[in-house]
Amino acid sequence: ALPAVMGRFPDLCVRIVGRGADRNALGLPEALASRVIFEGFVERERLPEVYAAATVCVLPSLTEAFGLTMAEAMSCGVPVVGSRLGAGPELARDGNEALLVDPRNVEELAATIIRCVEDADLRRRLSARARTRAVESFSWEQVVLRNERLFEGVCGKEAAWAQSA
């Protein structure tokens, strides 16, 4: 999808964060490859700064158990274009908190990225809703509360190990 997106926006720079494919694996012509920056691994402390620099966070995952990167981007208020697989649809409703595309559908991915980059109002709506959803559903406080309720449901109000101590 990168050639179509980068061809539409001649000043667009793509940052690839994390370990994984190198520049050669993308198969981009040199004119486009020179506009791709491979950040490599980014320390957790720097992630908010990296997300804040993004216009759109694109996560075209083909396999994803839980989309931590998607949840992080949402919590930073960055619009996300992600896959309709794994946890993507659980983390965000398509068109509400993110834009989701079918895995391996290159044309849909390119068109959705282009739409998101071109439409500032759409990005603002997605950002606001994504941030709200992330804070209300995926903050550590919410995760702890859900786990406490789960443990209480399984073990009863007082855990069996606490009674025997």
PyRosetta script that sets phi, psi and omega in degrees:
from pyrosetta import init, pose_from_sequence

init()
pose = pose_from_sequence("ALPAVMGRFPDLCVRIVGRGADRNALGLPEALASRVIFEGFVERERLPEVYAAATVCVLPSLTEAFGLTMAEAMSCGVPVVGSRLGAGPELARDGNEALLVDPRNVEELAATIIRCVEDADLRRRLSARARTRAVESFSWEQVVLRNERLFEGVCGKEAAWAQSA")
pose.set_psi(1, -22.5)
pose.set_omega(1, -176.6)
pose.set_phi(2, -57.4)
pose.set_psi(2, -44.7)
pose.set_omega(2, 179.7)
pose.set_phi(3, -57.9)
pose.set_psi(3, -41.2)
pose.set_omega(3, 179.7)
pose.set_phi(4, -65.5)
pose.set_psi(4, -44.1)
pose.set_omega(4, -178.6)
pose.set_phi(5, -68.4)
pose.set_psi(5, -47.8)
pose.set_omega(5, -177.7)
pose.set_phi(6, -68.4)
pose.set_psi(6, -30.5)
pose.set_omega(6, 176.1)
pose.set_phi(7, -66.9)
pose.set_psi(7, -31.8)
pose.set_omega(7, -179.8)
pose.set_phi(8, -75.5)
pose.set_psi(8, -30.9)
pose.set_omega(8, -176.7)
pose.set_phi(9, -124.2)
pose.set_psi(9, 92.9)
pose.set_omega(9, -174.1)
pose.set_phi(10, -63.7)
pose.set_psi(10, -18.4)
pose.set_omega(10, 179.8)
pose.set_phi(11, -100.7)
pose.set_psi(11, 1.7)
pose.set_omega(11, -177.0)
pose.set_phi(12, -69.3)
pose.set_psi(12, 133.6)
pose.set_omega(12, 174.7)
pose.set_phi(13, -114.5)
pose.set_psi(13, 135.3)
pose.set_omega(13, -179.8)
pose.set_phi(14, -107.8)
pose.set_psi(14, 128.5)
pose.set_omega(14, 176.2)
pose.set_phi(15, -110.9)
pose.set_psi(15, 125.0)
pose.set_omega(15, 176.9)
pose.set_phi(16, -107.4)
pose.set_psi(16, 118.8)
pose.set_omega(16, -174.7)
pose.set_phi(17, -109.3)
pose.set_psi(17, 138.0)
pose.set_omega(17, 176.8)
pose.set_phi(18, 108.2)
pose.set_psi(18, 175.6)
pose.set_omega(18, 178.0)
pose.set_phi(19, -82.9)
pose.set_psi(19, 156.0)
pose.set_omega(19, 176.8)
pose.set_phi(20, 145.1)
pose.set_psi(20, -142.8)
pose.set_omega(20, -173.9)
pose.set_phi(21, -58.3)
pose.set_psi(21, 147.5)
pose.set_omega(21, 175.5)
pose.set_phi(22, -98.8)
pose.set_psi(22, 177.0)
pose.set_omega(22, -176.5)
pose.set_phi(23, -55.0)
pose.set_psi(23, -40.0)
pose.set_omega(23, -177.8)
pose.set_phi(24, -65.2)
pose.set_psi(24, -30.8)
pose.set_omega(24, -178.1)
pose.set_phi(25, -68.9)
pose.set_psi(25, -20.8)
pose.set_omega(25, -179.0)
pose.set_phi(26, -76.2)
pose.set_psi(26, -23.9)
pose.set_omega(26, 178.7)
pose.set_phi(27, 65.2)
pose.set_psi(27, 32.6)
pose.set_omega(27, -179.6)
pose.set_phi(28, -86.9)
pose.set_psi(28, 146.7)
pose.set_omega(28, 171.9)
pose.set_phi(29, -61.5)
pose.set_psi(29, 151.3)
pose.set_omega(29, -176.0)
pose.set_phi(30, -53.8)
pose.set_psi(30, -37.7)
pose.set_omega(30, -179.8)
pose.set_phi(31, -60.3)
pose.set_psi(31, -34.0)
pose.set_omega(31, 177.9)
pose.set_phi(32, -87.0)
pose.set_psi(32, -39.0)
pose.set_omega(32, -178.0)
pose.set_phi(33, -58.6)
pose.set_psi(33, -30.9)
pose.set_omega(33, -179.8)
pose.set_phi(34, -69.1)
pose.set_psi(34, -13.3)
pose.set_omega(34, 179.1)
pose.set_phi(35, -100.4)
pose.set_psi(35, 10.4)
pose.set_omega(35, 178.0)
pose.set_phi(36, -108.5)
pose.set_psi(36, 125.9)
pose.set_omega(36, 179.0)
pose.set_phi(37, -109.7)
pose.set_psi(37, 124.8)
pose.set_omega(37, 176.5)
pose.set_phi(38, -96.1)
pose.set_psi(38, 108.1)
pose.set_omega(38, -178.6)
pose.set_phi(39, -77.2)
pose.set_psi(39, -27.6)
pose.set_omega(39, -173.8)
pose.set_phi(40, 72.4)
pose.set_psi(40, -158.0)
pose.set_omega(40, -179.7)
pose.set_phi(41, -67.2)
pose.set_psi(41, 135.7)
pose.set_omega(41, 177.8)
pose.set_phi(42, -119.7)
pose.set_psi(42, 128.6)
pose.set_omega(42, 178.3)
pose.set_phi(43, -60.3)
pose.set_psi(43, 144.8)
pose.set_omega(43, -178.3)
pose.set_phi(44, -50.9)
pose.set_psi(44, -39.0)
pose.set_omega(44, -177.7)
pose.set_phi(45, -63.4)
pose.set_psi(45, -27.9)
pose.set_omega(45, -178.5)
pose.set_phi(46, -88.7)
pose.set_psi(46, -11.3)
pose.set_omega(46, -174.4)
pose.set_phi(47, -57.6)
pose.set_psi(47, -45.2)
pose.set_omega(47, 179.0)
pose.set_phi(48, -57.2)
pose.set_psi(48, -37.8)
pose.set_omega(48, 178.5)
pose.set_phi(49, -66.6)
pose.set_psi(49, -39.7)
pose.set_omega(49, 179.3)
pose.set_phi(50, -67.0)
pose.set_psi(50, -44.9)
pose.set_omega(50, 177.8)
pose.set_phi(51, -63.0)
pose.set_psi(51, -42.2)
pose.set_omega(51, -177.8)
pose.set_phi(52, -60.9)
pose.set_psi(52, -27.2)
pose.set_omega(52, -179.4)
pose.set_phi(53, -79.1)
pose.set_psi(53, -11.1)
pose.set_omega(53, -174.7)
pose.set_phi(54, -87.5)
pose.set_psi(54, 139.8)
pose.set_omega(54, 170.3)
pose.set_phi(55, -78.7)
pose.set_psi(55, -41.6)
pose.set_omega(55, 179.4)
pose.set_phi(56, -144.6)
pose.set_psi(56, 140.2)
pose.set_omega(56, 173.3)
pose.set_phi(57, -101.6)
pose.set_psi(57, 119.6)
pose.set_omega(57, -176.8)
pose.set_phi(58, -107.8)
pose.set_psi(58, 123.6)
pose.set_omega(58, -177.5)
pose.set_phi(59, -128.4)
pose.set_psi(59, 79.1)
pose.set_omega(59, -176.6)
pose.set_phi(60, -83.3)
pose.set_psi(60, 51.7)
pose.set_omega(60, -174.9)
pose.set_phi(61, -61.9)
pose.set_psi(61, 141.8)
pose.set_omega(61, 173.4)
pose.set_phi(62, -101.9)
pose.set_psi(62, -20.6)
pose.set_omega(62, 174.0)
pose.set_phi(63, -141.5)
pose.set_psi(63, 133.1)
pose.set_omega(63, -178.7)
pose.set_phi(64, -161.9)
pose.set_psi(64, 116.6)
pose.set_omega(64, 176.9)
pose.set_phi(65, -78.8)
pose.set_psi(65, -60.0)
pose.set_omega(65, 174.1)
pose.set_phi(66, -130.2)
pose.set_psi(66, 128.7)
pose.set_omega(66, -175.7)
pose.set_phi(67, -82.7)
pose.set_psi(67, 72.2)
pose.set_omega(67, 179.8)
pose.set_phi(68, -58.3)
pose.set_psi(68, -42.2)
pose.set_omega(68, 179.4)
pose.set_phi(69, -61.4)
pose.set_psi(69, -40.0)
pose.set_omega(69, 178.5)
pose.set_phi(70, -64.0)
pose.set_psi(70, -45.3)
pose.set_omega(70, 179.0)
pose.set_phi(71, -63.4)
pose.set_psi(71, -39.1)
pose.set_omega(71, 178.2)
pose.set_phi(72, -64.2)
pose.set_psi(72, -46.4)
pose.set_omega(72, 179.4)
pose.set_phi(73, -61.5)
pose.set_psi(73, -43.4)
pose.set_omega(73, 178.7)
pose.set_phi(74, -61.1)
pose.set_psi(74, -41.8)
pose.set_omega(74, -178.3)
pose.set_phi(75, -66.5)
pose.set_psi(75, -25.0)
pose.set_omega(75, 176.9)
pose.set_phi(76, -88.2)
pose.set_psi(76, 0.8)
pose.set_omega(76, 178.5)
pose.set_phi(77, 74.0)
pose.set_psi(77, 28.7)
pose.set_omega(77, 178.9)
pose.set_phi(78, -97.5)
pose.set_psi(78, 130.4)
pose.set_omega(78, 176.7)
pose.set_phi(79, -61.7)
pose.set_psi(79, 139.4)
pose.set_omega(79, -176.3)
pose.set_phi(80, -119.2)
pose.set_psi(80, 135.3)
pose.set_omega(80, 166.0)
pose.set_phi(81, -111.1)
pose.set_psi(81, 115.9)
pose.set_omega(81, -175.4)
pose.set_phi(82, -133.4)
pose.set_psi(82, -176.2)
pose.set_omega(82, -178.4)
pose.set_phi(83, -92.9)
pose.set_psi(83, 149.0)
pose.set_omega(83, 173.2)
pose.set_phi(84, -85.6)
pose.set_psi(84, 59.4)
pose.set_omega(84, 177.1)
pose.set_phi(85, -150.5)
pose.set_psi(85, 166.6)
pose.set_omega(85, 179.9)
pose.set_phi(86, 55.2)
pose.set_psi(86, -134.2)
pose.set_omega(86, -176.0)
pose.set_phi(87, -83.8)
pose.set_psi(87, -6.5)
pose.set_omega(87, -177.8)
pose.set_phi(88, -47.7)
pose.set_psi(88, -54.7)
pose.set_omega(88, -180.0)
pose.set_phi(89, -67.3)
pose.set_psi(89, -21.3)
pose.set_omega(89, 176.5)
pose.set_phi(90, -79.6)
pose.set_psi(90, -33.9)
pose.set_omega(90, -179.0)
pose.set_phi(91, -75.1)
pose.set_psi(91, -38.3)
pose.set_omega(91, -174.3)
pose.set_phi(92, -145.9)
pose.set_psi(92, 140.2)
pose.set_omega(92, 174.1)
pose.set_phi(93, -84.1)
pose.set_psi(93, 132.1)
pose.set_omega(93, -178.2)
pose.set_phi(94, -57.4)
pose.set_psi(94, 127.1)
pose.set_omega(94, 178.4)
pose.set_phi(95, 84.6)
pose.set_psi(95, -8.0)
pose.set_omega(95, 179.9)
pose.set_phi(96, -108.4)
pose.set_psi(96, -62.1)
pose.set_omega(96, 178.7)
pose.set_phi(97, -105.1)
pose.set_psi(97, -13.4)
pose.set_omega(97, 179.3)
pose.set_phi(98, -161.0)
pose.set_psi(98, 170.9)
pose.set_omega(98, 172.9)
pose.set_phi(99, -111.1)
pose.set_psi(99, 121.4)
pose.set_omega(99, -176.1)
pose.set_phi(100, -111.1)
pose.set_psi(100, 140.2)
pose.set_omega(100, -178.7)
pose.set_phi(101, -125.7)
pose.set_psi(101, 159.4)
pose.set_omega(101, 177.0)
pose.set_phi(102, -69.7)
pose.set_psi(102, 136.8)
pose.set_omega(102, 177.9)
pose.set_phi(103, -59.2)
pose.set_psi(103, 142.3)
pose.set_omega(103, 177.6)
pose.set_phi(104, 70.4)
pose.set_psi(104, 3.7)
pose.set_omega(104, 177.3)
pose.set_phi(105, -92.3)
pose.set_psi(105, 89.0)
pose.set_omega(105, -173.8)
pose.set_phi(106, -62.2)
pose.set_psi(106, -41.3)
pose.set_omega(106, -178.3)
pose.set_phi(107, -65.2)
pose.set_psi(107, -43.9)
pose.set_omega(107, 179.0)
pose.set_phi(108, -64.5)
pose.set_psi(108, -40.7)
pose.set_omega(108, 178.5)
pose.set_phi(109, -61.3)
pose.set_psi(109, -49.3)
pose.set_omega(109, 179.8)
pose.set_phi(110, -60.7)
pose.set_psi(110, -47.1)
pose.set_omega(110, -178.8)
pose.set_phi(111, -62.8)
pose.set_psi(111, -37.7)
pose.set_omega(111, -178.1)
pose.set_phi(112, -71.4)
pose.set_psi(112, -40.3)
pose.set_omega(112, 176.5)
pose.set_phi(113, -62.8)
pose.set_psi(113, -46.8)
pose.set_omega(113, -179.8)
pose.set_phi(114, -58.9)
pose.set_psi(114, -46.3)
pose.set_omega(114, 178.7)
pose.set_phi(115, -57.4)
pose.set_psi(115, -44.2)
pose.set_omega(115, -177.7)
pose.set_phi(116, -68.0)
pose.set_psi(116, -42.3)
pose.set_omega(116, 179.5)
pose.set_phi(117, -64.9)
pose.set_psi(117, -39.2)
pose.set_omega(117, -176.6)
pose.set_phi(118, -76.1)
pose.set_psi(118, -25.6)
pose.set_omega(118, -171.1)
pose.set_phi(119, -107.6)
pose.set_psi(119, 93.1)
pose.set_omega(119, -178.4)
pose.set_phi(120, -62.8)
pose.set_psi(120, -35.7)
pose.set_omega(120, 178.3)
pose.set_phi(121, -64.9)
pose.set_psi(121, -42.1)
pose.set_omega(121, 177.0)
pose.set_phi(122, -60.2)
pose.set_psi(122, -45.7)
pose.set_omega(122, 179.2)
pose.set_phi(123, -59.8)
pose.set_psi(123, -42.3)
pose.set_omega(123, 179.4)
pose.set_phi(124, -63.2)
pose.set_psi(124, -44.4)
pose.set_omega(124, 179.1)
pose.set_phi(125, -62.9)
pose.set_psi(125, -48.5)
pose.set_omega(125, 179.6)
pose.set_phi(126, -59.9)
pose.set_psi(126, -43.4)
pose.set_omega(126, -178.5)
pose.set_phi(127, -59.7)
pose.set_psi(127, -49.2)
pose.set_omega(127, -177.6)
pose.set_phi(128, -63.7)
pose.set_psi(128, -46.5)
pose.set_omega(128, -178.6)
pose.set_phi(129, -67.6)
pose.set_psi(129, -39.0)
pose.set_omega(129, -179.6)
pose.set_phi(130, -64.2)
pose.set_psi(130, -44.3)
pose.set_omega(130, -179.7)
pose.set_phi(131, -62.0)
pose.set_psi(131, -45.6)
pose.set_omega(131, 179.4)
pose.set_phi(132, -60.2)
pose.set_psi(132, -47.3)
pose.set_omega(132, -179.6)
pose.set_phi(133, -61.7)
pose.set_psi(133, -43.6)
pose.set_omega(133, -178.4)
pose.set_phi(134, -62.9)
pose.set_psi(134, -45.3)
pose.set_omega(134, -179.0)
pose.set_phi(135, -66.5)
pose.set_psi(135, -43.6)
pose.set_omega(135, -177.0)
pose.set_phi(136, -74.9)
pose.set_psi(136, -25.4)
pose.set_omega(136, -174.0)
pose.set_phi(137, -115.0)
pose.set_psi(137, -28.0)
pose.set_omega(137, -170.8)
pose.set_phi(138, -122.8)
pose.set_psi(138, 7.2)
pose.set_omega(138, 176.6)
pose.set_phi(139, -67.9)
pose.set_psi(139, 159.3)
pose.set_omega(139, 179.6)
pose.set_phi(140, -59.4)
pose.set_psi(140, -36.2)
pose.set_omega(140, 179.4)
pose.set_phi(141, -60.8)
pose.set_psi(141, -43.6)
pose.set_omega(141, -180.0)
pose.set_phi(142, -68.5)
pose.set_psi(142, -38.6)
pose.set_omega(142, 178.5)
pose.set_phi(143, -63.0)
pose.set_psi(143, -44.0)
pose.set_omega(143, 179.1)
pose.set_phi(144, -62.7)
pose.set_psi(144, -45.3)
pose.set_omega(144, 179.0)
pose.set_phi(145, -60.0)
pose.set_psi(145, -44.2)
pose.set_omega(145, 179.1)
pose.set_phi(146, -63.6)
pose.set_psi(146, -41.0)
pose.set_omega(146, 179.2)
pose.set_phi(147, -66.7)
pose.set_psi(147, -39.4)
pose.set_omega(147, 177.3)
pose.set_phi(148, -60.7)
pose.set_psi(148, -45.4)
pose.set_omega(148, 178.2)
pose.set_phi(149, -62.0)
pose.set_psi(149, -40.3)
pose.set_omega(149, 178.1)
pose.set_phi(150, -62.4)
pose.set_psi(150, -48.8)
pose.set_omega(150, -179.3)
pose.set_phi(151, -63.6)
pose.set_psi(151, -39.4)
pose.set_omega(151, 178.3)
pose.set_phi(152, -64.6)
pose.set_psi(152, -37.6)
pose.set_omega(152, 178.5)
pose.set_phi(153, -67.0)
pose.set_psi(153, -34.9)
pose.set_omega(153, -179.0)
pose.set_phi(154, -82.6)
pose.set_psi(154, -43.1)
pose.set_omega(154, -172.2)
pose.set_phi(155, -102.9)
pose.set_psi(155, -7.6)
pose.set_omega(155, -172.8)
pose.set_phi(156, 88.7)
pose.set_psi(156, 171.2)
pose.set_omega(156, -175.3)
pose.set_phi(157, -57.3)
pose.set_psi(157, -40.3)
pose.set_omega(157, 177.8)
pose.set_phi(158, -107.7)
pose.set_psi(158, 123.9)
pose.set_omega(158, -178.2)
pose.set_phi(159, -64.1)
pose.set_psi(159, 143.5)
pose.set_omega(159, -178.5)
pose.set_phi(160, -58.3)
pose.set_psi(160, -37.8)
pose.set_omega(160, -179.5)
pose.set_phi(161, -68.6)
pose.set_psi(161, -27.1)
pose.set_omega(161, 178.3)
pose.set_phi(162, -73.3)
pose.set_psi(162, -33.8)
pose.set_omega(162, -179.4)
pose.set_phi(163, -70.1)
pose.set_psi(163, -33.6)
pose.set_omega(163, -176.9)
pose.set_phi(164, -83.8)
pose.set_psi(164, -10.4)
pose.set_omega(164, -177.1)
pose.set_phi(165, -76.9)
pose.dump_pdb("model.pdb")
